[in-house]
């Protein structure tokens, strides 16, 4: 497995972990990494108990949410 594919896989697994936890989560779908960074910084400064889960697109976010629902049903 290539290093970039491993990073992508780890990123997806981490996101799924946060999706199934019962903690407070905020979701953002944006293809601009700078926008995601600024959003995460703002949330972390205002609420340190909130996890930000990001996706590169709305389609990716919907897929992550579907997978999380399927994981929590098991």
Jmol script that loads the backbone (N, CA, C; Angstrom):
load data "model"
ATOM      1  N   UNK A   1       0.854  -1.167   0.000  1.00  0.00           N
ATOM      2  CA  UNK A   1       0.000   0.000   0.000  1.00  0.00           C
ATOM      3  C   UNK A   1       0.901   1.231   0.000  1.00  0.00           C
ATOM      4  N   UNK A   2       0.604   2.183  -0.871  1.00  0.00           N
ATOM      5  CA  UNK A   2       1.415   3.385  -0.946  1.00  0.00           C
ATOM      6  C   UNK A   2       1.143   4.277   0.253  1.00  0.00           C
ATOM      7  N   UNK A   3       2.093   5.169   0.494  1.00  0.00           N
ATOM      8  CA  UNK A   3       1.979   6.061   1.645  1.00  0.00           C
ATOM      9  C   UNK A   3       0.747   6.952   1.551  1.00  0.00           C
ATOM     10  N   UNK A   4       0.457   7.488   0.357  1.00  0.00           N
ATOM     11  CA  UNK A   4      -0.710   8.361   0.221  1.00  0.00           C
ATOM     12  C   UNK A   4      -2.013   7.581   0.396  1.00  0.00           C
ATOM     13  N   UNK A   5      -2.057   6.332  -0.084  1.00  0.00           N
ATOM     14  CA  UNK A   5      -3.256   5.516   0.094  1.00  0.00           C
ATOM     15  C   UNK A   5      -3.441   5.160   1.569  1.00  0.00           C
ATOM     16  N   UNK A   6      -2.339   4.916   2.267  1.00  0.00           N
ATOM     17  CA  UNK A   6      -2.403   4.612   3.694  1.00  0.00           C
ATOM     18  C   UNK A   6      -2.922   5.813   4.473  1.00  0.00           C
ATOM     19  N   UNK A   7      -2.438   7.019   4.129  1.00  0.00           N
ATOM     20  CA  UNK A   7      -2.918   8.230   4.793  1.00  0.00           C
ATOM     21  C   UNK A   7      -4.407   8.412   4.550  1.00  0.00           C
ATOM     22  N   UNK A   8      -4.850   8.184   3.328  1.00  0.00           N
ATOM     23  CA  UNK A   8      -6.273   8.322   3.000  1.00  0.00           C
ATOM     24  C   UNK A   8      -7.103   7.321   3.800  1.00  0.00           C
ATOM     25  N   UNK A   9      -6.643   6.071   3.868  1.00  0.00           N
ATOM     26  CA  UNK A   9      -7.350   5.037   4.614  1.00  0.00           C
ATOM     27  C   UNK A   9      -7.421   5.400   6.093  1.00  0.00           C
ATOM     28  N   UNK A  10      -6.312   5.860   6.662  1.00  0.00           N
ATOM     29  CA  UNK A  10      -6.301   6.257   8.070  1.00  0.00           C
ATOM     30  C   UNK A  10      -7.240   7.423   8.321  1.00  0.00           C
ATOM     31  N   UNK A  11      -7.296   8.353   7.377  1.00  0.00           N
ATOM     32  CA  UNK A  11      -8.191   9.503   7.504  1.00  0.00           C
ATOM     33  C   UNK A  11      -9.646   9.044   7.526  1.00  0.00           C
ATOM     34  N   UNK A  12     -10.000   8.129   6.644  1.00  0.00           N
ATOM     35  CA  UNK A  12     -11.370   7.623   6.593  1.00  0.00           C
ATOM     36  C   UNK A  12     -11.709   6.869   7.878  1.00  0.00           C
ATOM     37  N   UNK A  13     -10.799   6.032   8.369  1.00  0.00           N
ATOM     38  CA  UNK A  13     -11.052   5.293   9.605  1.00  0.00           C
ATOM     39  C   UNK A  13     -11.221   6.233  10.793  1.00  0.00           C
ATOM     40  N   UNK A  14     -10.409   7.281  10.839  1.00  0.00           N
ATOM     41  CA  UNK A  14     -10.523   8.245  11.925  1.00  0.00           C
ATOM     42  C   UNK A  14     -11.865   8.961  11.868  1.00  0.00           C
ATOM     43  N   UNK A  15     -12.284   9.338  10.678  1.00  0.00           N
ATOM     44  CA  UNK A  15     -13.579  10.002  10.536  1.00  0.00           C
ATOM     45  C   UNK A  15     -14.710   9.084  10.961  1.00  0.00           C
ATOM     46  N   UNK A  16     -14.638   7.809  10.571  1.00  0.00           N
ATOM     47  CA  UNK A  16     -15.687   6.866  10.959  1.00  0.00           C
ATOM     48  C   UNK A  16     -15.721   6.705  12.472  1.00  0.00           C
ATOM     49  N   UNK A  17     -14.548   6.725  13.115  1.00  0.00           N
ATOM     50  CA  UNK A  17     -14.481   6.623  14.567  1.00  0.00           C
ATOM     51  C   UNK A  17     -15.245   7.771  15.218  1.00  0.00           C
ATOM     52  N   UNK A  18     -15.019   8.984  14.746  1.00  0.00           N
ATOM     53  CA  UNK A  18     -15.708  10.133  15.316  1.00  0.00           C
ATOM     54  C   UNK A  18     -17.199  10.120  15.014  1.00  0.00           C
ATOM     55  N   UNK A  19     -17.567   9.552  13.871  1.00  0.00           N
ATOM     56  CA  UNK A  19     -18.980   9.517  13.518  1.00  0.00           C
ATOM     57  C   UNK A  19     -19.785   8.593  14.422  1.00  0.00           C
ATOM     58  N   UNK A  20     -19.186   7.495  14.869  1.00  0.00           N
ATOM     59  CA  UNK A  20     -19.942   6.555  15.690  1.00  0.00           C
ATOM     60  C   UNK A  20     -19.856   6.866  17.176  1.00  0.00           C
ATOM     61  N   UNK A  21     -18.912   7.698  17.573  1.00  0.00           N
ATOM     62  CA  UNK A  21     -18.848   8.109  18.968  1.00  0.00           C
ATOM     63  C   UNK A  21     -20.044   8.991  19.280  1.00  0.00           C
ATOM     64  N   UNK A  22     -20.388   9.068  20.526  1.00  0.00           N
ATOM     65  CA  UNK A  22     -21.543   9.865  20.935  1.00  0.00           C
ATOM     66  C   UNK A  22     -21.152  11.295  21.304  1.00  0.00           C
ATOM     67  N   UNK A  23     -19.958  11.713  20.996  1.00  0.00           N
ATOM     68  CA  UNK A  23     -19.512  13.068  21.267  1.00  0.00           C
ATOM     69  C   UNK A  23     -20.190  14.062  20.339  1.00  0.00           C
ATOM     70  N   UNK A  24     -20.023  15.322  20.659  1.00  0.00           N
ATOM     71  CA  UNK A  24     -20.534  16.378  19.791  1.00  0.00           C
ATOM     72  C   UNK A  24     -19.650  16.464  18.560  1.00  0.00           C
ATOM     73  N   UNK A  25     -20.261  16.491  17.401  1.00  0.00           N
ATOM     74  CA  UNK A  25     -19.518  16.575  16.153  1.00  0.00           C
ATOM     75  C   UNK A  25     -20.153  17.611  15.242  1.00  0.00           C
ATOM     76  N   UNK A  26     -19.290  18.275  14.481  1.00  0.00           N
ATOM     77  CA  UNK A  26     -19.729  19.212  13.458  1.00  0.00           C
ATOM     78  C   UNK A  26     -19.139  18.703  12.152  1.00  0.00           C
ATOM     79  N   UNK A  27     -19.943  18.737  11.103  1.00  0.00           N
ATOM     80  CA  UNK A  27     -19.508  18.219   9.809  1.00  0.00           C
ATOM     81  C   UNK A  27     -19.370  19.349   8.814  1.00  0.00           C
ATOM     82  N   UNK A  28     -18.308  19.278   8.006  1.00  0.00           N
ATOM     83  CA  UNK A  28     -18.098  20.264   6.964  1.00  0.00           C
ATOM     84  C   UNK A  28     -17.675  19.538   5.693  1.00  0.00           C
ATOM     85  N   UNK A  29     -18.266  19.943   4.588  1.00  0.00           N
ATOM     86  CA  UNK A  29     -17.885  19.409   3.277  1.00  0.00           C
ATOM     87  C   UNK A  29     -17.392  20.583   2.445  1.00  0.00           C
ATOM     88  N   UNK A  30     -16.112  20.543   2.093  1.00  0.00           N
ATOM     89  CA  UNK A  30     -15.518  21.629   1.312  1.00  0.00           C
ATOM     90  C   UNK A  30     -14.280  21.096   0.623  1.00  0.00           C
ATOM     91  N   UNK A  31     -14.072  21.501  -0.613  1.00  0.00           N
ATOM     92  CA  UNK A  31     -12.895  21.031  -1.344  1.00  0.00           C
ATOM     93  C   UNK A  31     -11.691  21.952  -1.169  1.00  0.00           C
ATOM     94  N   UNK A  32     -11.847  23.017  -0.401  1.00  0.00           N
ATOM     95  CA  UNK A  32     -10.747  23.953  -0.162  1.00  0.00           C
ATOM     96  C   UNK A  32     -10.154  23.684   1.224  1.00  0.00           C
ATOM     97  N   UNK A  33      -8.926  23.197   1.245  1.00  0.00           N
ATOM     98  CA  UNK A  33      -8.279  22.839   2.511  1.00  0.00           C
ATOM     99  C   UNK A  33      -8.123  24.043   3.431  1.00  0.00           C
ATOM    100  N   UNK A  34      -7.905  25.221   2.868  1.00  0.00           N
ATOM    101  CA  UNK A  34      -7.773  26.425   3.691  1.00  0.00           C
ATOM    102  C   UNK A  34      -9.075  26.749   4.409  1.00  0.00           C
ATOM    103  N   UNK A  35     -10.190  26.619   3.712  1.00  0.00           N
ATOM    104  CA  UNK A  35     -11.487  26.867   4.341  1.00  0.00           C
ATOM    105  C   UNK A  35     -11.744  25.884   5.482  1.00  0.00           C
ATOM    106  N   UNK A  36     -11.408  24.622   5.253  1.00  0.00           N
ATOM    107  CA  UNK A  36     -11.586  23.612   6.297  1.00  0.00           C
ATOM    108  C   UNK A  36     -10.709  23.938   7.499  1.00  0.00           C
ATOM    109  N   UNK A  37      -9.472  24.312   7.230  1.00  0.00           N
ATOM    110  CA  UNK A  37      -8.540  24.664   8.312  1.00  0.00           C
ATOM    111  C   UNK A  37      -9.086  25.819   9.147  1.00  0.00           C
ATOM    112  N   UNK A  38      -9.532  26.889   8.480  1.00  0.00           N
ATOM    113  CA  UNK A  38     -10.063  28.045   9.197  1.00  0.00           C
ATOM    114  C   UNK A  38     -11.308  27.681  10.006  1.00  0.00           C
ATOM    115  N   UNK A  39     -12.170  26.857   9.436  1.00  0.00           N
ATOM    116  CA  UNK A  39     -13.372  26.418  10.144  1.00  0.00           C
ATOM    117  C   UNK A  39     -13.002  25.613  11.382  1.00  0.00           C
ATOM    118  N   UNK A  40     -12.070  24.674  11.220  1.00  0.00           N
ATOM    119  CA  UNK A  40     -11.650  23.855  12.364  1.00  0.00           C
ATOM    120  C   UNK A  40     -11.041  24.714  13.466  1.00  0.00           C
ATOM    121  N   UNK A  41     -10.194  25.666  13.087  1.00  0.00           N
ATOM    122  CA  UNK A  41      -9.581  26.555  14.075  1.00  0.00           C
ATOM    123  C   UNK A  41     -10.637  27.321  14.856  1.00  0.00           C
ATOM    124  N   UNK A  42     -11.628  27.848  14.156  1.00  0.00           N
ATOM    125  CA  UNK A  42     -12.687  28.615  14.816  1.00  0.00           C
ATOM    126  C   UNK A  42     -13.480  27.740  15.782  1.00  0.00           C
ATOM    127  N   UNK A  43     -13.813  26.542  15.371  1.00  0.00           N
ATOM    128  CA  UNK A  43     -14.588  25.644  16.236  1.00  0.00           C
ATOM    129  C   UNK A  43     -13.760  25.229  17.444  1.00  0.00           C
ATOM    130  N   UNK A  44     -12.501  24.863  17.226  1.00  0.00           N
ATOM    131  CA  UNK A  44     -11.653  24.416  18.331  1.00  0.00           C
ATOM    132  C   UNK A  44     -11.418  25.523  19.354  1.00  0.00           C
ATOM    133  N   UNK A  45     -11.337  26.770  18.898  1.00  0.00           N
ATOM    134  CA  UNK A  45     -11.134  27.881  19.833  1.00  0.00           C
ATOM    135  C   UNK A  45     -12.390  28.198  20.622  1.00  0.00           C
ATOM    136  N   UNK A  46     -13.538  27.943  20.036  1.00  0.00           N
ATOM    137  CA  UNK A  46     -14.786  28.294  20.722  1.00  0.00           C
ATOM    138  C   UNK A  46     -15.386  27.138  21.517  1.00  0.00           C
ATOM    139  N   UNK A  47     -15.091  25.907  21.119  1.00  0.00           N
ATOM    140  CA  UNK A  47     -15.664  24.742  21.804  1.00  0.00           C
ATOM    141  C   UNK A  47     -14.687  23.574  21.692  1.00  0.00           C
ATOM    142  N   UNK A  48     -13.933  23.365  22.761  1.00  0.00           N
ATOM    143  CA  UNK A  48     -12.907  22.321  22.694  1.00  0.00           C
ATOM    144  C   UNK A  48     -13.460  20.908  22.832  1.00  0.00           C
ATOM    145  N   UNK A  49     -14.733  20.769  23.145  1.00  0.00           N
ATOM    146  CA  UNK A  49     -15.328  19.437  23.262  1.00  0.00           C
ATOM    147  C   UNK A  49     -16.049  19.010  21.981  1.00  0.00           C
ATOM    148  N   UNK A  50     -15.896  19.776  20.912  1.00  0.00           N
ATOM    149  CA  UNK A  50     -16.551  19.476  19.643  1.00  0.00           C
ATOM    150  C   UNK A  50     -15.509  18.982  18.643  1.00  0.00           C
ATOM    151  N   UNK A  51     -15.818  17.874  17.995  1.00  0.00           N
ATOM    152  CA  UNK A  51     -14.940  17.322  16.956  1.00  0.00           C
ATOM    153  C   UNK A  51     -15.442  17.776  15.599  1.00  0.00           C
ATOM    154  N   UNK A  52     -14.521  18.183  14.742  1.00  0.00           N
ATOM    155  CA  UNK A  52     -14.875  18.575  13.382  1.00  0.00           C
ATOM    156  C   UNK A  52     -14.516  17.434  12.450  1.00  0.00           C
ATOM    157  N   UNK A  53     -15.492  16.956  11.716  1.00  0.00           N
ATOM    158  CA  UNK A  53     -15.286  15.904  10.725  1.00  0.00           C
ATOM    159  C   UNK A  53     -15.427  16.546   9.360  1.00  0.00           C
ATOM    160  N   UNK A  54     -14.380  16.415   8.542  1.00  0.00           N
ATOM    161  CA  UNK A  54     -14.418  17.082   7.248  1.00  0.00           C
ATOM    162  C   UNK A  54     -14.440  16.085   6.102  1.00  0.00           C
ATOM    163  N   UNK A  55     -15.004  16.542   5.002  1.00  0.00           N
ATOM    164  CA  UNK A  55     -15.059  15.750   3.775  1.00  0.00           C
ATOM    165  C   UNK A  55     -14.731  16.672   2.612  1.00  0.00           C
ATOM    166  N   UNK A  56     -14.193  16.087   1.557  1.00  0.00           N
ATOM    167  CA  UNK A  56     -13.810  16.871   0.387  1.00  0.00           C
ATOM    168  C   UNK A  56     -15.009  17.266  -0.468  1.00  0.00           C
ATOM    169  N   UNK A  57     -16.123  16.568  -0.279  1.00  0.00           N
ATOM    170  CA  UNK A  57     -17.318  16.873  -1.073  1.00  0.00           C
ATOM    171  C   UNK A  57     -18.548  16.433  -0.295  1.00  0.00           C
ATOM    172  N   UNK A  58     -19.682  16.917  -0.759  1.00  0.00           N
ATOM    173  CA  UNK A  58     -20.934  16.502  -0.148  1.00  0.00           C
ATOM    174  C   UNK A  58     -21.190  15.020  -0.319  1.00  0.00           C
ATOM    175  N   UNK A  59     -20.792  14.491  -1.476  1.00  0.00           N
ATOM    176  CA  UNK A  59     -20.967  13.054  -1.729  1.00  0.00           C
ATOM    177  C   UNK A  59     -20.155  12.228  -0.742  1.00  0.00           C
ATOM    178  N   UNK A  60     -18.913  12.657  -0.474  1.00  0.00           N
ATOM    179  CA  UNK A  60     -18.075  11.928   0.484  1.00  0.00           C
ATOM    180  C   UNK A  60     -18.676  11.990   1.883  1.00  0.00           C
ATOM    181  N   UNK A  61     -19.212  13.147   2.251  1.00  0.00           N
ATOM    182  CA  UNK A  61     -19.823  13.292   3.570  1.00  0.00           C
ATOM    183  C   UNK A  61     -21.046  12.392   3.721  1.00  0.00           C
ATOM    184  N   UNK A  62     -21.890  12.347   2.702  1.00  0.00           N
ATOM    185  CA  UNK A  62     -23.074  11.489   2.749  1.00  0.00           C
ATOM    186  C   UNK A  62     -22.652  10.025   2.866  1.00  0.00           C
ATOM    187  N   UNK A  63     -21.616   9.629   2.130  1.00  0.00           N
ATOM    188  CA  UNK A  63     -21.127   8.246   2.208  1.00  0.00           C
ATOM    189  C   UNK A  63     -20.594   7.940   3.601  1.00  0.00           C
ATOM    190  N   UNK A  64     -19.854   8.875   4.195  1.00  0.00           N
ATOM    191  CA  UNK A  64     -19.335   8.663   5.545  1.00  0.00           C
ATOM    192  C   UNK A  64     -20.468   8.518   6.545  1.00  0.00           C
ATOM    193  N   UNK A  65     -21.500   9.348   6.405  1.00  0.00           N
ATOM    194  CA  UNK A  65     -22.642   9.257   7.317  1.00  0.00           C
ATOM    195  C   UNK A  65     -23.385   7.938   7.156  1.00  0.00           C
ATOM    196  N   UNK A  66     -23.547   7.500   5.916  1.00  0.00           N
ATOM    197  CA  UNK A  66     -24.191   6.194   5.669  1.00  0.00           C
ATOM    198  C   UNK A  66     -23.393   5.064   6.319  1.00  0.00           C
ATOM    199  N   UNK A  67     -22.065   5.103   6.127  1.00  0.00           N
ATOM    200  CA  UNK A  67     -21.200   4.071   6.715  1.00  0.00           C
ATOM    201  C   UNK A  67     -21.284   4.102   8.238  1.00  0.00           C
ATOM    202  N   UNK A  68     -21.324   5.285   8.818  1.00  0.00           N
ATOM    203  CA  UNK A  68     -21.406   5.401  10.274  1.00  0.00           C
ATOM    204  C   UNK A  68     -22.715   4.829  10.794  1.00  0.00           C
ATOM    205  N   UNK A  69     -23.796   5.092  10.110  1.00  0.00           N
ATOM    206  CA  UNK A  69     -25.095   4.535  10.514  1.00  0.00           C
ATOM    207  C   UNK A  69     -25.049   3.015  10.431  1.00  0.00           C
ATOM    208  N   UNK A  70     -24.458   2.497   9.371  1.00  0.00           N
ATOM    209  CA  UNK A  70     -24.345   1.034   9.215  1.00  0.00           C
ATOM    210  C   UNK A  70     -23.468   0.437  10.299  1.00  0.00           C
ATOM    211  N   UNK A  71     -22.394   1.120  10.701  1.00  0.00           N
ATOM    212  CA  UNK A  71     -21.517   0.620  11.759  1.00  0.00           C
ATOM    213  C   UNK A  71     -22.229   0.626  13.099  1.00  0.00           C
ATOM    214  N   UNK A  72     -23.011   1.672  13.370  1.00  0.00           N
ATOM    215  CA  UNK A  72     -23.674   1.753  14.671  1.00  0.00           C
ATOM    216  C   UNK A  72     -24.832   0.787  14.809  1.00  0.00           C
ATOM    217  N   UNK A  73     -25.339   0.286  13.677  1.00  0.00           N
ATOM    218  CA  UNK A  73     -26.431  -0.692  13.710  1.00  0.00           C
ATOM    219  C   UNK A  73     -25.956  -2.090  14.079  1.00  0.00           C
ATOM    220  N   UNK A  74     -24.668  -2.304  14.027  1.00  0.00           N
ATOM    221  CA  UNK A  74     -24.129  -3.660  14.291  1.00  0.00           C
ATOM    222  C   UNK A  74     -23.933  -3.918  15.751  1.00  0.00           C
TER     223      UNK A  74
END
end "model"
wireframe off; spacefill off
backbone 0.3
color backbone group
